[in-house]
Each structure stands twice: as structure tokens, then as C-alpha cells.
Amino acid sequence: MTRSKSSGVLLENEKWIPGGVVSLNRKSEPNICFKSGSGSKVRDLDGNEYIDYQAGFAASFLGHNDPDVNRAVLHTLSDQAVLMGAGPTTLEGEFASLFCQSVPTVDSIQITTTGSEATYHAIRIARAVTHRDHIIVMQGGYNGWHNDVSCNVISALEDIGPRVSPGEYPFDSSSAGVPKAHSSLVHIVNYNDLDSVAYLLKRYEIACIILEPILQNVGIVKPKEGYLEGLRKLADENGFLLIFDEVKTGFRHALGGYQSICGIKPDLSTFGKAVANGYPLGVIAGKKEYMDYFVHPDKKERVLIAGTFNAFPLTTAAAIATLQKLSSAEHNVYGHVERLGEMLENGLKDIFTAKGITHYIARQGSAFCTYFMDHAPVDFHDIVNHHDFQLDTVYRKKLIEEGIFNFPAPIKQGSISFAHSAADIEETLDKTRKVVDQL
């Protein structure tokens, strides 16, 4: 494939934008400037077409430019909806009602523009409720860009050291500018490690634990039996809040979020990405007793939430249309993507087994990841110690040259959309077979 036009865009952008892209985690090799997308397919500036499994970091769950979502946005636009910054809107009320019906484990919500804002507010509520400052996050997890959680995303072993349990890992900041005093309040443990949580509870006054209920920033790492139940029990016994970051897991795995699958009710949850099929909208949701801190009668206890673009009319209309489609028995979104996910998983297993390549295909519904290791990963250290990162990189880049796009960096999740078809999966497997023959 030739991509001279894509390269030209990056060089031109770098004149005005540091790094040439406005979110630097989008920068990759090969550099591709995507121009358009429809359903399961995307096209770049040079006219190359790809079957897409990146989906805006899993946001476009219904597919690119879903006609029902676009129709709702255009209808709202034709109604001359305005951004006033004064008073309530009918759209935000309609969305909130539909959301709480869809996710019965929550009592009320607030709307933000991004998932990072939602996690920021969730942690702030936890500190207000508990009058404590310390929090626990997961090694290898991703919960946003702000100071509390911008750390230990995909760390090098020399920065965090070998596995420790019980214990915690050094704060490996993802950004300069995070105050050292601030970082002392954030404690990092491995996912699936209850002993380390108990260890920290004896040493610090913990306000909350925030985690993806499935660790999906490093592929698909599922909870061990009893892990999420154990966190719920520790939270109840020790007076801290359990926060599920469902920005990625949320509406991609079930209408009620992954919490409806695992049967664990967190105190607070955050959502984003798939909730509006890629339109910029985040949600903080949870138990009324905690959500009401946004309107606490005591000013000293009240938690501030503000944002000119919170519940922007076009994005809120997109979110309403998305939830309506996800809840439609006629469309059966979750049944469709589960069938495709199973088809892809079984096909990949057959391909790698036939070539004698050590692998493990991790999948939850429409989300999947190929690990070049012989077992299901249990935490970040397990992946670092056993996964073949070099092979993963080569594999992804060769697939891109065949027109199958997933982010060209190791252990990044792949995402099937409702717009994918059995023919897309068959073509993906055919081209994977060709690539694997070259590995």
C-alpha cells in the first residue's frame, strides 16, 4: 500500500501541532490518515480500504456513521437546537431516564464530555464522601489523563520492578507536571491481586478503588473467580467506594454494563465511548446517596460539576439513538456481535494451532486480543513476562498491509462492531492465514 498523502498530512500538521496529532496516543507506525468510514470499513487519504477493528478505541460499537445515530443528530440539527448554558434541556432528561432504565444498578447520572472527566468526578466524589485522600488504581489500567490516574499505563519493568504481592508498585507517571506530593496519594497494585489491596488498607486511609472490571487497556484480562466480589466485600468492610470504570466495557459488553454480567454493584461507575457510538460523551453514574453530593446542602461537602459542553445537544441525541438501538430486540445487537466474536475466536485458534504458534485468544463478546503466550493473562506482569511483543508488532503491521486494521501496537484490544458481517470475519481470517504463513 502507498500512503504518501497520509505522510504529508502528518508533516504539515507538525508545523502547527506538537507531534502532528491532537491526542498523541493516536500516533503510530505506519502513520495513516483516515478520511472516511462506513459500517465496518474505513478508507485513508490514498484510497486504501480496511476492515476496521480499532473503532475509535472501541467507541464505534454500532459501526462508523450508523444511519440511525446520524439521523438523530441531523434531526436535532434541523430543529435548530441551541447551546444555551442556562437551564435544563429535554434531551439530557430523556437520555438520563433511558440510561437509568438500561443500567438498573445505577440511580442517577451526570453527563460529561469525555470519559476522563467522568473518572475525575468519580474520584472527587469518593474523597468527599469518605473525607480521605488516598486511592488505588491498577497496574496496566487506563482511567484517563488527569493527575490521579495518569500513571502505570504500560510501564517498562525497569520502572516498576518485578511482581510484588502483597505490596504496591512505584508511581510511574505518564506525564511531566504531576506534583510529587500528589503522586503520594495514588497506590498501584496488580489486577486480580486482593492481597495487595488488603495490604494497602492497613497502611493508608483509602477513599476508593477505581478499575476497569475487565482490564481492557492491555488487551482482555478477565477477573479471577471471586476477585470483584472480594473488592466489593473489602469496600463494604473498610468504608471506601468501589468505582467501575466502564468507559470501554460499558455498553460494548451488555446494555447494563459489565456489572450486569458479573453481578457486582459498584458504588459509582463511569461510561463513555460506545454509549454514544463515538460521539464525545461521558457519564458518571451510581448510587443516589453518592451522586447527590453534587447537590449537597452543605456547601463544604458539595462536589462541583460544570462544563459548557456537557450534554451538548448533538452528542446527547446520538447517545439516545445509540441506547435505543442497543435495547432493540429487532436489531439484537449483542447476539449478532457475540456470534461474530465466536467465529473470529475459533478461526484464529485454528490458524495459529495449525502453524504451531503459541497463542491465547482472549475475548469478551465483541472485544478480543491475540496474545502470543500459552495461557490467559491474569495481570500486567504476566503479560510482560510471557507475551511476545515483537511478534505481536510484526503481526499487526502485516495485517494492516493486507487491509485489516487494528492499532499497530502490541496488546491493544480489537473491537468488532454491529456493522461487521460474517463475510468481514471470513475475509479477516483468510488474510490472517496469509500473514501467519509469513511469520
URHUSUL-V800057 format. One record per helix or strand of 3 or more residues. SS is the DSSP state (2 for helix, 1 for strand). FROM is the first residue (numbers start at 1). TO is the last residue. If there is no record, write none. Layout:
SS & FROM & TO
SS & FROM & TO
This chain:
2 & 4 & 13
2 & 18 & 20
2 & 24 & 26
1 & 34 & 39
1 & 41 & 44
1 & 49 & 52
2 & 55 & 58
2 & 67 & 78
2 & 90 & 102
1 & 108 & 112
2 & 115 & 130
1 & 134 & 138
2 & 157 & 160
2 & 180 & 183
1 & 186 & 189
2 & 194 & 201
1 & 206 & 211
2 & 227 & 238
1 & 241 & 246
2 & 250 & 253
2 & 258 & 262
1 & 268 & 271
2 & 273 & 276
1 & 282 & 286
2 & 288 & 295
2 & 313 & 326
2 & 333 & 354
1 & 360 & 364
1 & 367 & 371
2 & 380 & 386
2 & 389 & 401
2 & 422 & 436
